Amino acid sequence: MASNNLAIGAEALLVAGADPNRETEKPYIGERPLQIAQFSGAREVEEVLLRVVPAEQYCGCAVPLTLAGWDIGG
């Protein structure tokens, strides 16, 4: 999949039943999709993950408050 279609691919996988909390295996043990998206700066993928699966269903990673629907602007 081309990197410019990551959000489309993420949404397709989630709609098909992919587990958004499944941890990766070797060689990067213990990372979850939202963590990977956050660390790699894949903002559109973060938005897809949080739109398709409610933020409270994620575990083990920080959910950016702006993406989770919180208004933190001043």
Secondary structure, DSSP 8 states (H G I E B T S, - for coil): --GGGHHHHHHHHHHTT--TT----TTSTT--HHHHHHHHT-HHHHHHHHHHS-GGG--SS---TTTTT-----
